[in-house]
Amino acid sequence: MSVKQEVIDKNLLKLTYEADADKVEEGLAYSFNKNKKNFSIKGFRAGKAPRKMVEQYYGVEVLFADAEEYIITDMYYGSVAELGIEPVSYPQNVQVTKMGIDGMEFSLEVYTKPVPEVKDYKGVEITEISAEVSDADIDKAIEMEAEKNSRMVTVEDRAAKLGDTVDIDFEGFVDDVPFEGGKGENFKLQLGSGQFIPGFEDQLVGANTGDDVTVNVKFPEDYHAEELKGKDSVFKVKVNAIQVKELPEINDDFASDVSSFDTLEEYKADLKEKLAKEKEEAAKDGMMSEALKKVIDATELDIPAPMVDREVDDEVNRLSYRVKAYGMTVEQYCMCMGTSIEEYREKVRPQAELNIKRDLILEAIVAAEEITVTAEELDKEFETAAEYMKKPVEEVKEQYASNIPAIEEEVKRRKAAELILEAAVKVPAKEEAAEEKAEKAAPKKKAPAKKKAPAKKAAEPTAEEPATDGEA
């Protein structure tokens, strides 16, 4: 095989091929067998005319199109391993410069996987995140559990106020004409939640059960329904009921109801242990994200557009899988969010590019550090997956047997990320650093040391889920 490669741009190669007469004959034979039923020659049934007669009758050129496609595909994919390249796009700008029975010449362009030169990935400076569990953290966790175990109680002796949940029937009008999606019955709306358009909920404050209320509001200019943007509207609202949330009393009985413990103190001790593990993981994730971001920012890396396109496609597919559980399509989800698939793709594109850079850099570190995966580490992955999927380990191993190379690569990247974190220089948060500096500068005297406030839990990006509440 004769092939020449030329770098015409960053990560963009031009490959030029020469096929000899034997290869052309191979392509012509393929083309004839594919198309022979389409040739009609007097005296022969369809598909029975010899190739030589077909070429004499129609001209050999009639076989060129499919022969060229066969030769290009076969020679291109056959040359990838030989050239030692890793394409990240389909061949483009394919040009046939010569085609005849004595040979064929063609060229194409293809983007290849970038290989970053990662230098300073050890010793990056990051902000230390505390994993300390405070009494406030425990109280908040208990409050959240109490919320889960709350009940709604109907009140009839007073008017609605912010924080109440009202059961309402409503219908909206623009220019005295009802509009689509503006009607609802027995809708439960928490006043002050911002669930409806601005001004709607405020006008229900002070209403009593059984009242008919006329609500006048203006749709925002950026409202997702084009026909309602900036329009004045009138809603006729019937207040069916007013409800308040009643929380259980936090005591030993509450602890025994929501846990396996008999006393509140035992429940709090267990909560503290669980929160400590969660905060430790969150702190690790937050510091690792910062360390990776700094390594990414310090590495020059141009990502070919086709790689980003493919990652965006994958994200759309992941979203499709998530919303399918809600009985929705991606198109329906985007419509509910007041956007389109195209706008969603543009929204996730920067993160997609960042994900690619992260993985490429981690792969480069894996190679530089010669990171491997042991059989024990791979078994641990299957055990974790089996525990999560609630399946026997052997069943999970069998299910993912064909994916082992991908699983190993993921474990290697994770180990590379942990290496970056372990080698990072952790410095206190600015507020803590300033406090320590002030303490050092102050005259030494015997006094109780001030406890440092725990750092906030690192925010983690979460996938948007479809809304389950209505919106007027």
MOFEN-V127745 format. One line per field, one symbol per residue. ss: DSSP state (H for helix, E for strand, L for the rest). burial: # if it has 16 or more other C-alpha atoms within 10 Angstrom, else .. A space follows every 50 residues. Layout:
ss: ???
burial: ???
This chain:
ss: LEEEEEEEELLEEEEEEEEEHHHHHHHHHHHHHHHHHHLLLLLLLLLLLL HHHHHHHHLHHHHHHHHHHHHHHHHHHHHHHHHLLLELLLLEEEEEEEEE LLEEEEEEEEEELLLLLLLLLLLLEEELLLLLLLHHHHHHHHHHHHHHLL EEEEELLLLLLLLLEEEEEEEEEELLEEEEEEEEEEEEEELLLLLLLLLL LHHHLLLLLLLEEEEEEELLLLLLLHHHLLLEEEEEEEEEEEEEEELLLL LHHHHHHHLLLLLHHHHHHHHHHHHHHHHHHHHHHHHHHHHHHHHHHLLL LLLLHHHHHHHHHHHHHHHHHHHHLLLLLHHHHHHHLLLLHHHHHHHHHH HHHHHHHHHHHHHHHHHHHLLLLLHHHHHHHHHHHHHHHLLLHHHHHHHL HHHHHHHHHHHHHHHHHHHHHHHLEEELLHHHHHHHHHHHHLLLLLLLLL LLLLLLLLLLLLLLLLLLLLLL
burial: ..#.......##########..###.##.###...#..###.....#.#. #..#.....#.###.###.###..##..#.......###.#.......#. #..###########.#.#..#..##########....#..##..##.... .........##..##########.........##..######...#...# #..##.###..####.###........#....###.########...#.. ...##.....#..#.###..##..##..##.###########.###..#. #.##..###.##..##..##.##.....##.###.#...#...##...#. .###..##########....#.........###.##......#..##... ......###############..#.#..#..................... ....#.##.......#.....#
